[in-house]
Amino acid sequence: MGLVPVRVKIDRERCVVAHFCFFYAATVFIPGEGGKPVISPEYAVNGVSEGVVPDELYEQVKEAERHCPSRAIKVYRE
């Protein structure tokens, strides 16, 4: 059985630029315009607000989601 893709989404309208995502998942979230996070080009799909990351980064992106004060990050498996 193959691994299920890990999807990550950022609601950039909701983001308050607390930067916890940079701390917990620095390889996935990088600063974009105005300092708001975007998905690293390595993982981005459908623009800068959505991405697919490898399973080994799941815990890191989940920690970023848990610590986001504005709940702007969503992480899920398809």
Secondary structure, DSSP 4 states (H G I P E B T S, - for coil): -PPPPEEEEE-TTT-----HHHHH-TTTEEE-GGG-EEE-TTTB-SSSSEEEE-GGGHHHHHHHHHH-TT--EEEEE-
